[in-house]
Amino acid sequence: MAEAKKENWFKRTWGKVRKYFRELRSELKKVVWPTPQQVGKNTLIVAACVVVVGVFIWLFDFVARIGIDALIQAFAK
């Protein structure tokens, strides 16, 4: 019985790559892209959250520094 000839490596690989990009294109057509207004609104929300978290970190650092300085002063005497 004769064996069926196997496709070469390049044909198999190229077929998989083409299939991947076909499926990728198909999936990207299903994506609901945000409008420029939504992108702007979300960007402002993220920027505001970054500022708020930054302020909280700064405050914690400030209070911790004062506390550590007080401890050092207390035990340095």
Phi and psi in degrees as a GROMACS rama.xvg file:
@    title "Ramachandran Plot"
@    xaxis  label "Phi"
@    yaxis  label "Psi"
@TYPE xy
-83.2256  137.908  ALA-2
-77.5693  143.571  GLU-3
-72.242  135.058  ALA-4
-72.5966  130.454  LYS-5
-80.2792  139.891  LYS-6
-63.1332  149.781  GLU-7
-71.3517  166.682  ASN-8
-59.7728  -42.536  TRP-9
-62.1194  -43.9257  PHE-10
-64.7611  -42.1686  LYS-11
-63.2858  -47.7818  ARG-12
-65.1714  -45.5658  THR-13
-62.0732  -37.2401  TRP-14
-62.8622  -40.3015  GLY-15
-67.7266  -39.1237  LYS-16
-65.4385  -45.127  VAL-17
-61.5928  -42.148  ARG-18
-62.48  -41.5388  LYS-19
-59.1399  -48.3796  TYR-20
-69.844  -32.5888  PHE-21
-63.2875  -45.3573  ARG-22
-67.6596  -37.0361  GLU-23
-61.737  -45.8903  LEU-24
-61.8709  -41.6424  ARG-25
-61.9182  -42.5965  SER-26
-69.2668  -38.0036  GLU-27
-66.5773  -24.9166  LEU-28
-70.1  -23.7198  LYS-29
-84.2235  -13.7593  LYS-30
-70.6971  136.905  VAL-31
-96.434  104.564  VAL-32
-79.0616  142.051  TRP-33
-72.5375  152.916  PRO-34
-77.3318  161.465  THR-35
-58.4867  -32.7985  PRO-36
-66.2327  -41.5238  GLN-37
-64.5702  -40.4624  GLN-38
-62.7666  -44.2633  VAL-39
-62.3283  -43.7252  GLY-40
-63.254  -45.9421  LYS-41
-65.286  -35.6004  ASN-42
-64.0228  -42.6547  THR-43
-64.6701  -39.0659  LEU-44
-62.7807  -44.676  ILE-45
-64.3873  -43.261  VAL-46
-61.5069  -42.1878  ALA-47
-63.0953  -42.2139  ALA-48
-63.9294  -39.2091  CYS-49
-63.078  -42.3777  VAL-50
-64.288  -45.4541  VAL-51
-62.0731  -45.8719  VAL-52
-65.17  -38.7205  VAL-53
-61.061  -41.2786  GLY-54
-64.8397  -42.6343  VAL-55
-62.7694  -41.2342  PHE-56
-65.0186  -42.7873  ILE-57
-60.8041  -45.1051  TRP-58
-62.219  -44.0069  LEU-59
-61.8006  -43.4133  PHE-60
-62.7893  -42.0366  ASP-61
-62.4148  -47.8886  PHE-62
-66.2026  -41.0773  VAL-63
-64.223  -40.1939  ALA-64
-63.5853  -42.5607  ARG-65
-62.7569  -42.8219  ILE-66
-63.6448  -43.4373  GLY-67
-67.8184  -41.4288  ILE-68
-60.7208  -39.3446  ASP-69
-64.6467  -41.6383  ALA-70
-64.6713  -41.4064  LEU-71
-64.2788  -42.3523  ILE-72
-62.9497  -39.8865  GLN-73
-65.95  -39.5337  ALA-74
-93.6894  -8.31794  PHE-75
-79.2234  -20.643  ALA-76
